[in-house]
């Protein structure tokens, strides 16, 4: 019976350790890039993706960006974000505030704004298909409202299209789990071993 109790306790401690390490709410964190400079990347802690600031790819055509992902390219190591990834990073911003305007300001403070509409920041950029995605403002019954997600407009190679950039991402380096997070579980495993030796 004591052995079962110890196993249950071990399971609870390990579950708690896992929660401490992975249970935090996703957030956006500014990061530095060796090529593009300080604060030019945004880490989404929920997905582990690093987002390149929208200002870096503004005024570039879709085909120009697409040809620069190779080893010697301007955007080596990056790729276009998928539609789902854009929706997820927008959702991360939306989870930071119940007020959509504050959430848009929050997202814009990290990835930058591609334009302003009536004083409100817009984050509108292309994904691989050339479609526009992100957050944009429109008016409903005379009131400004944000829309987020993927929009049907395909910009393709329109050059200098006002307010459009490119969503580029790369994987972040894996962050090792802190050793302290494993200590409670390791200690419990050791206690079970000692308990079994005494019982034997």
N, C-alpha and C positions, 0 to 999 in steps of 0.2 A: 504493500500500500504506500509506503514511504517513497519507493521508487517511482510510482505513478505520480505522486505529488511533486517530486523533484522534476519530472519530465514536463508536467503542466507548467511549473514555475519557469523552467527553461524556455518553453514556448512563449510564455507571456513576455519575458525579458527580451527575447530575440525579436518578437513582434514590435515591442516598444522601441528597440534600437533601430529597426527598419523605419518606423514612423518618424523618429527624430531625424534620420538622414534624408528621407525622401518625402516626408509628409508636408513640407512647407509649400505654401501657395506659390504658384508661378509668378515671376516678376521680371521686369526688364532691368538690366544692369549695363551701364556704359563700360566699354572695353577699348583698349588701344590696339592699333594695328601697326606693324613694322613699316608697312608701305604707305598707308594713308594717314597715319598720325594718331595722336591722342584723341580718345572719345569718338573715333570714326566707326566703331562697331557697337552693336547692341546685342547683348546676350539675353535670350529668352530662357530663363532657368527651367521652364517646364519642358522644353523640347531640346535644349542644348544647342540650338542653332544660333549662329552669329550673323547678324544682319548688317550689311554695309549701308552707311548713311546714304539717303536718297540724293543728297546734294552732289555726291561724287559721280553719279551716273546721269545727272540731268543734262539735257541737250545732246544726248547721244542717240543714234538710231539703234533700232533693234538688231539689225545685222552687224553693226559695229560692235556692240556689246557681245553678241553671240560668238564672234570670232576671237575674243580675247580671253577665253577660259583656258587655253592651252598653257603649257609649261612656261613659255616666255611671254605670255599675254599680259595685258594690263590687269586682268582680273583672274590670274592664275590661282587655282584652288577654290574659286567661287563657282556658283552655278545659279541659274534662275530658280527662284522659289516656286513651289507648286501652288496651285490655287488653295488647297487645304492648308498649307503652311502659312499663307498670308492671312487666311481667316483665323488661324490659331493665334498668330501674334497680335492681331486686332482684338481677339477675345481676351488675351492676356492683359491688354490695356484696359478693356472694358471691365475686367474683374477688379481693377484697381480702384474703381469709383462707380457709384451708382448713377452719377451724373455723366451723361454721354459727352458733354462738352468738356468736362474735366478729364475724361478718359482720352479724348482726342488730343488735348493739350499735353497729357502725359506721354502718349505715343509720339507726338511731334517733338517733344523735348529730347527724345532719344534718337529717332531715325531722321528727324528733320521734316520740314513741311515742303511740299512741292509747290504750293500756292496758298493764297488766302482768299476766301470768298466772304464778303461782307464782314471782314475782320476775324473770320474763323479759319483755323489752319486746316488744310486738306493734305492728305497723304495718298497720292494717286500715282501708281507706278505700274509698269508692265510686268507680266509674268512671261514664261517661255512662249506661249501661244501668241503673244502680242496684245492680249486683252488687258484692260485696265483693272486694277484691283486696289483695295485699301479702304480709305474713309473719305467721303466727300459730302459737301453740304448741299441741301436743296431746301426750297421753301414749301411748306404745307400750310394752307390757310393763313398765309402771311407770316408764319413763324419758321425760323431756321431749324432744320432737323438734319441730323447726320444719317447717312446711309453707309453701311459697311459691307464688304464682301467683294464679289467678282461682278464687274459690269460688262455688258455686252459689247461695248465699243472696243474695236481692235485698232490700235494705232500703227502697228507695223513699223514702217520706215519713214513716217512723217517726221521730218527733222525740225527741231526747235518748237515742237508742239507745246504750247504754254501749259505748265503745271503737270507735266508727265515725266516720270523718271523710270527706274528699273529696280525691281526687288531682287537683290542678289544675296545669297546666303552661303555659308560654309559651316561644316561641323566644327564644334569647339573641341579642344583637347579634353579627353576624359578626365574628370576630377576624381582622384582617389578618395575612397571613403575614409574619413578620419579614423585613426587607430582606436581612439577613445570610444567610438561607437561600437566597436567589437568587444571591448573589455567586459561589459556585463555578461554577454553571452558566453565568452570564453571562460570567465570565472565560474559560471554555472556549470559548464561542461566539466571543468576541473573538479568542482564539488561533487558532481555525480560520480566521477571516477573514484574519488576518495571514498565516497559513501559505499560504493560497490565493493571496494577492497576491504573495508571494515566489515561489511556484511559477510564477505566470503571467508 
